[in-house]
């Protein structure tokens, strides 16, 4: 498995204030964002292939803070190969269109293994 980037998704209850903190105070920069079905989110870049994803869940969803790790792979075949090694629920398309699956590390932290392709 050869990752493309490491993502750290973080669910928050006050998206605008947290985005302001990470961008104005820490110097991260927006690279993507969405507002669908009541869920709002933004992906912030840092130098190098690493990202912090901030999500305000849809109304009624359990709100964070929850932290997970997301391992981006180059394509769907790499995701399928990772699944064969790691196990877990079968890969599927997520609402934003990416393809992947989630497993837990030995300490119980969720890890999303995915590709944009």
N, C-alpha and C positions, 0 to 999 in steps of 0.2 A: 504494500500500500504506500503510495507516494502522495501525501496531502498537497493541496494547492495553497491552502490558507487555514488559519485557526480563527474561529469565530467564538465570541462569548456572548450569547443571548442573555438578556437580563430583563425580567418583567418588573415594571415599575407602576406605581399608582399615579404619579404626577409627571407625565412624559415631558411637557414643555419645560418645567424647571430642571429636570435632569439633563435634557438635551442642552439647555443653556449652560449648565455647569460644565459638561464635557466639552462643549465647543468653545465657549468664551474663556473658561479658566484652564482647561487642560490642552486646548489646541487641536482637538480632533475635528474632523471635517465630514459633513454629510456626503454619502455616496449613493444612498437609496432611501426611499421612504414609501409609505402606503397608508391608506385610510379606507378600510373595507369592512363591511359588516360590523361596524362599531369598534373594531380593533384598529389602533393607530400604531405606527412604528417608524423608526428611522435606523438606518445602518450608518455608523460613523467609522471612518477610516483612520488609521494611524500609519506612520511610515512603515513600509514593509507589508507583507501579506497577512495582516491581522485586522480584525474588526470587532467593534462592540455594537451589538444590536439591542436597541431599547424598545420595549413593547409595552403598550398600555392595552391590556386585554379587553375584549368586548364586554359590554354590560352583562353581569350575571356570572362571568367567568371568575375563577379564583385568582385574586390579584397577588403579586409577589410581595416582597422581592424573592424571586427564584432565579438562580444562576445555573446555566448549563454550558456545555462546551459543544461546539459544532465544528466538525472536521470536513472541510470542502475538498472533494476529489474532482479530478478533471472531467469525468463523464459517467454516464449510466453504467457502462461496463465495469468501471472501477468500483462503483457503488455495489453492484451485484457481487463482485469478487470479494469485497470487504464483508458483505453480508454472509457469504459462504464461510468466511473465517470467524466472524464475530457472533453470528447467530442473531436472534431477536426476531421481532415481527418482520414480515416480508417488506421489502421496499415498496413505496407507493408515491404518487404525486401529492404534494402538499398544496394547500390553498393558493400560495403565491406562485406555484408552478414548478418549484424545484422537485427533484426526485431523490428519495432517501429513506432512511429508517432510523429509529432511535434504540440505543442499547444503554445499559447502565454499567458504569465501571465498578470495580470491587467495593468501593466505598458507597455506592448507590447514586452517584452523580449521573444525570442523564447526558448522553453524548449523541448528538445528531450527526449522522454520517450522510453526506448529501452531495449533489452536483446541480448546478444551474442548468445543465444540458440533459 
